[in-house]
Amino acid sequence: MIIRPDLLRAGVLLSIGIALAACGGENLVLPNEGEPAGLAYVSGNNQSGTIGEPLIDSLVVRVSDRFNNPVANALVIWQADGGGSVAPDSNRTDASGQAATLRILGDIPGTYVTFATVDGVDDRVTFTTTAVAAKLLITTQPSAIATTGTPLAQQPVLQLADPAGNPIARADVAVAVQIESGGGSLEGTTTAASTADGQVVFTDLAIRGSPGPRQLSFSADGFAPVTSDLVALGVGVPASIALVAGDQQTAPAGTAVPIAPAVVVKDADGNPLPGVPVTFSVTSGGGSVTGGSVTTGSDGVAAVGQWTLGKTAGTNKVKAEVTGSALSGSPVGFTATGVPGPFSAEKSTVEAAPGSIRASNGSATSTITVTARDGFGNGIQGLEVALAAPGDGVSLTQPSGSTNGSGVATGKVSSTRAGSVVVSATVAGTAIPQTASVTVDPASPAASKSSATVPDGAAGSATRIAISLKDAFGNPVPGAASSISVQVTGANTENGIDAHDEGGGEYTASYTPIRTGTDKVQVRLGGTSVLGPFTSQVSAGPANPANTTADVSGGSIFFQVPITVAVHVRDAQNNPLRRGGDRVVVRVDGGDALTVTYDEGRDVYSASAPPGSQGNHQIDITLNGTPISGSPYTVTTNIF
């Protein structure tokens, strides 16, 4: 009997179906389903790299169950053999059953091995890598935009280099190029030899394939390979670039604008072009962009990652352009306005100008300038400002309104009290730590508040005049000696007597009278205001023997006329003393001192002695122990 294979197959399937139904139907789990059973290589084997650096491509494996279904969350252990390391050294598979690691080569050229294992799986995947002590550097990238089958407008140029990037001068090193990603094929000369200086120049490379981005990789024996930037292929020829979003925005200075600037690139027929590289860069305002080099998406639109405005409030600008292409509308400009951020008391200031004023009732003021700023020092408009300045006699004029466009509000301060005035400010109820100090100097001396003391004088001795200068508010006025002039009239005359500054608004002036009598003293301030006149009674100075004289007369024996002496005491300026109290001694012929009396009415010291014998007699007269002028005197006694 001949059994048809198809019927046999159907019967077996039918039997299996009945058995499955008997065991519970579709929820039956076959043994080992979903458990790791196999480990296989996906990509990353047989790469070349530079010693001490990571490989360009990751090492990738796939974990499957016994039915070749991907197993997720399986733990893969990576092991670097021969030096270097892997990162990570273990990880779990994704939903497709794949796991990857990055191989970092050791410091010695040669072959490196990497193992991938999974617990419970007998298979072990081995990756082999060649480490070299040199690498390739791209010094000129291929054109960012290319047309399929057309030689690149900008051909790539490479340089042989050591691991540190220093050029290696070596000729005839063959460098090959191939498509790393994006598919398609390369046309032209795909292998170029280095020149004597180690430069490698390609001349006629062209990419052929479907539209989309491509990357080229370059390799050479003994050199780590390198991959180019993206090349947009087959998108037609970009003809225009235009703004899509993100213009004319406002944000606090130093922060990112809410809408990322974006542009669209189109061909001559207005069709959006994907894969075109666009560069965004700051042109003014001092801000920054992140993600500034991007390619257009399927809709031809490219947007910057983030635009952060500069810290100074004002206009910020960014431009977008396709590098190396003169497109209509290029570059596209974006403008944003940075406005001040939240108020910062620490960055705000209180200043006074001028820093010194004179005491007044408001005629002399210092302008207090308050500048409200944000954390970056930008002035903030529209904030209320209040000033405060403690102290007697201080007057404040508050700002007339809120801060202006520069964040400034001004008030004024004056004071009738000399000294230092400290002005503080609050902005929108918050105190500014900084304060402003204003020095209040006394006003000009005022005669109504100033005074002088003039004592009685003595001829030949200085008369010291004490002067106290104060302004109209009672503040002592220092430093005004040059404005003081003293004039003396009366018994003595002195004009233009200078004053000396004793500090604290106190001054002295002096003159030396030489005549007794009454002096009148006037103190002039600045040539106009006058203190006085004050009177000074000038008395005689100390008795002076050289200016003191005597009237001496002889006696008569028969008529018993005595010898008489009248002493006239004077001071050094020849002024009669007109007072007693000095010691006048009179002796006749060296005898005992005569009795001397003072006659106040005549201002005379008098003495007398008997006539003595006939003939001449010597009269010695001393004043306070010193002979007076003319002493000794000679007198004659007659008989009659």
Secondary structure as the mmCIF struct_conf table of DSSP 4:
data_model
#
loop_
_struct_conf.conf_type_id
_struct_conf.id
_struct_conf.beg_label_comp_id
_struct_conf.beg_label_asym_id
_struct_conf.beg_label_seq_id
_struct_conf.end_label_comp_id
_struct_conf.end_label_asym_id
_struct_conf.end_label_seq_id
HELX_LH_PP_P HELX_LH_PP_P1 ILE A 2 ARG A 4
HELX_RH_AL_P HELX_RH_AL_P1 PRO A 5 ALA A 22
TURN_TY1_P TURN_TY1_P1 CYS A 23 GLY A 24
HELX_RH_3T_P HELX_RH_3T_P1 GLY A 25 ASN A 27
TURN_TY1_P TURN_TY1_P2 PRO A 31 GLY A 34
BEND BEND1 GLU A 35 GLU A 35
STRN STRN1 GLY A 38 SER A 43
BEND BEND2 ASN A 46 ASN A 46
STRN STRN2 GLN A 47 THR A 50
TURN_TY1_P TURN_TY1_P3 ILE A 51 GLY A 52
BEND BEND3 GLU A 53 GLU A 53
STRN STRN3 PRO A 54 PRO A 54
BEND BEND4 ILE A 56 ASP A 57
STRN STRN4 LEU A 59 SER A 64
TURN_TY1_P TURN_TY1_P4 ARG A 66 PHE A 67
BEND BEND5 ASN A 68 ASN A 68
STRN STRN5 PRO A 70 PRO A 70
TURN_TY1_P TURN_TY1_P5 ALA A 72 ASN A 73
STRN STRN6 LEU A 75 ASP A 81
BEND BEND6 GLY A 82 GLY A 83
STRN STRN7 SER A 85 ALA A 87
BEND BEND7 PRO A 88 ASP A 89
STRN STRN8 SER A 90 ARG A 92
TURN_TY1_P TURN_TY1_P6 ALA A 95 SER A 96
BEND BEND8 GLY A 97 GLY A 97
STRN STRN9 GLN A 98 ILE A 104
BEND BEND9 ASP A 107 ILE A 108
STRN STRN10 GLY A 110 VAL A 118
TURN_TY1_P TURN_TY1_P7 ASP A 119 GLY A 120
STRN STRN11 VAL A 125 VAL A 132
BEND BEND10 ALA A 133 ALA A 133
STRN STRN12 LYS A 135 THR A 140
HELX_LH_PP_P HELX_LH_PP_P2 GLN A 141 SER A 143
BEND BEND11 ALA A 144 ALA A 144
STRN STRN13 ILE A 145 ALA A 146
TURN_TY1_P TURN_TY1_P8 THR A 148 GLY A 149
BEND BEND12 THR A 150 THR A 150
STRN STRN14 PRO A 151 PRO A 151
BEND BEND13 ALA A 153 GLN A 154
STRN STRN15 VAL A 157 ALA A 161
TURN_TY1_P TURN_TY1_P9 PRO A 163 ALA A 164
BEND BEND14 GLY A 165 GLY A 165
STRN STRN16 PRO A 167 PRO A 167
BEND BEND15 ALA A 171 ALA A 171
STRN STRN17 ALA A 174 SER A 181
BEND BEND16 GLY A 182 GLY A 182
STRN STRN18 SER A 185 GLU A 187
BEND BEND17 GLY A 188 GLY A 188
STRN STRN19 THR A 191 ALA A 193
TURN_TY1_P TURN_TY1_P10 ALA A 196 ASP A 197
BEND BEND18 GLY A 198 GLY A 198
STRN STRN20 GLN A 199 VAL A 201
BEND BEND19 ASP A 204 ASP A 204
STRN STRN21 ALA A 206 ARG A 208
BEND BEND20 GLY A 209 PRO A 211
STRN STRN22 GLY A 212 ALA A 220
TURN_TY1_P TURN_TY1_P11 ASP A 221 GLY A 222
STRN STRN23 PHE A 223 THR A 227
HELX_LH_PP_P HELX_LH_PP_P3 SER A 228 LEU A 230
STRN STRN24 VAL A 231 LEU A 233
BEND BEND21 GLY A 234 VAL A 235
STRN STRN25 PRO A 238 ALA A 245
BEND BEND22 GLN A 248 GLN A 248
STRN STRN26 GLN A 249 PRO A 252
TURN_TY1_P TURN_TY1_P12 ALA A 253 GLY A 254
BEND BEND23 THR A 255 THR A 255
STRN STRN27 ALA A 256 ALA A 256
BEND BEND24 PRO A 258 ILE A 259
STRN STRN28 ALA A 262 ASP A 267
TURN_TY1_P TURN_TY1_P13 ALA A 268 ASP A 269
BEND BEND25 GLY A 270 GLY A 270
STRN STRN29 PRO A 272 PRO A 272
TURN_TY1_P TURN_TY1_P14 PRO A 274 GLY A 275
STRN STRN30 PRO A 277 SER A 284
BEND BEND26 GLY A 285 GLY A 286
STRN STRN31 SER A 288 THR A 290
BEND BEND27 GLY A 291 GLY A 291
STRN STRN32 SER A 293 THR A 295
TURN_TY1_P TURN_TY1_P15 SER A 298 ASP A 299
BEND BEND28 GLY A 300 GLY A 300
STRN STRN33 VAL A 301 ALA A 303
BEND BEND29 GLY A 305 GLY A 305
STRN STRN34 GLN A 306 THR A 308
HELX_LH_PP_P HELX_LH_PP_P4 LEU A 309 GLY A 310
BEND BEND30 LYS A 311 ALA A 313
STRN STRN35 GLY A 314 GLU A 321
TURN_TY1_P TURN_TY1_P16 THR A 323 GLY A 324
STRN STRN36 SER A 328 SER A 328
TURN_TY1_P TURN_TY1_P17 GLY A 329 GLY A 329
HELX_LH_PP_P HELX_LH_PP_P5 SER A 330 SER A 330
BEND BEND31 PRO A 331 PRO A 331
STRN STRN37 VAL A 332 VAL A 339
BEND BEND32 PRO A 342 PRO A 342
STRN STRN38 PHE A 343 ALA A 353
BEND BEND33 PRO A 354 GLY A 355
STRN STRN39 SER A 356 ARG A 358
BEND BEND34 ASN A 361 ALA A 364
STRN STRN40 SER A 366 ASP A 374
TURN_TY1_P TURN_TY1_P18 GLY A 375 PHE A 376
BEND BEND35 GLY A 377 GLY A 377
STRN STRN41 GLY A 379 GLY A 379
BEND BEND36 GLN A 381 GLY A 382
STRN STRN42 VAL A 385 ALA A 388
BEND BEND37 GLY A 391 GLY A 391
TURN_TY1_P TURN_TY1_P19 ASP A 392 GLY A 393
STRN STRN43 VAL A 394 THR A 397
BEND BEND38 SER A 400 SER A 402
TURN_TY1_P TURN_TY1_P20 GLY A 405 SER A 406
BEND BEND39 GLY A 407 GLY A 407
STRN STRN44 VAL A 408 SER A 415
BEND BEND40 THR A 416 ARG A 417
STRN STRN45 GLY A 419 VAL A 427
TURN_TY1_P TURN_TY1_P21 ALA A 428 GLY A 429
STRN STRN46 THR A 430 ALA A 431
BEND BEND41 PRO A 433 PRO A 433
STRN STRN47 ALA A 436 ASP A 441
BEND BEND42 SER A 444 SER A 444
TURN_TY1_P TURN_TY1_P22 ALA A 447 LYS A 449
STRN STRN48 SER A 451 THR A 453
STRN STRN49 GLY A 457 ALA A 458
TURN_TY1_P TURN_TY1_P23 ALA A 459 GLY A 460
BEND BEND43 SER A 461 SER A 461
STRN STRN50 THR A 463 SER A 468
STRN STRN51 LYS A 470 LYS A 470
TURN_TY1_P TURN_TY1_P24 ALA A 472 PHE A 473
BEND BEND44 GLY A 474 GLY A 474
STRN STRN52 PRO A 476 PRO A 476
BEND BEND45 GLY A 479 GLY A 479
HELX_RH_3T_P HELX_RH_3T_P2 ALA A 481 SER A 483
STRN STRN53 ILE A 484 GLY A 490
BEND BEND46 ALA A 491 ASN A 492
STRN STRN54 GLU A 494 ILE A 497
STRN STRN55 HIS A 500 GLY A 503
TURN_TY1_P TURN_TY1_P25 GLY A 504 GLY A 505
STRN STRN56 GLU A 506 TYR A 511
BEND BEND47 ARG A 515 ARG A 515
STRN STRN57 GLY A 517 LEU A 525
TURN_TY1_P TURN_TY1_P26 GLY A 526 THR A 528
STRN STRN58 SER A 529 SER A 539
HELX_LH_PP_P HELX_LH_PP_P6 ALA A 540 ALA A 540
BEND BEND48 PRO A 542 PRO A 542
STRN STRN59 ALA A 543 ALA A 543
HELX_RH_3T_P HELX_RH_3T_P3 PRO A 545 ASN A 547
STRN STRN60 THR A 549 SER A 553
STRN STRN61 SER A 556 SER A 556
TURN_TY1_P TURN_TY1_P27 ILE A 557 GLN A 560
STRN STRN62 VAL A 561 VAL A 561
HELX_LH_PP_P HELX_LH_PP_P7 PRO A 562 PRO A 562
STRN STRN63 ILE A 563 HIS A 568
STRN STRN64 ARG A 570 ASP A 571
TURN_TY1_P TURN_TY1_P28 ALA A 572 GLN A 573
STRN STRN65 PRO A 576 PRO A 576
STRN STRN66 VAL A 584 VAL A 588
TURN_TY1_P TURN_TY1_P29 ASP A 589 GLY A 590
BEND BEND49 ASP A 592 ASP A 592
STRN STRN67 ALA A 593 ALA A 593
HELX_LH_PP_P HELX_LH_PP_P8 LEU A 594 THR A 595
STRN STRN68 THR A 597 ASP A 599
TURN_TY1_P TURN_TY1_P30 GLU A 600 ASP A 603
STRN STRN69 VAL A 604 ALA A 609
BEND BEND50 SER A 613 GLN A 614
STRN STRN70 GLY A 615 LEU A 623
TURN_TY1_P TURN_TY1_P31 ASN A 624 GLY A 625
STRN STRN71 THR A 626 PRO A 627
TURN_TY1_P TURN_TY1_P32 SER A 629 GLY A 630
HELX_LH_PP_P HELX_LH_PP_P9 SER A 631 SER A 631
BEND BEND51 PRO A 632 PRO A 632
STRN STRN72 TYR A 633 THR A 637
STRN STRN73 ASN A 638 ASN A 638
#
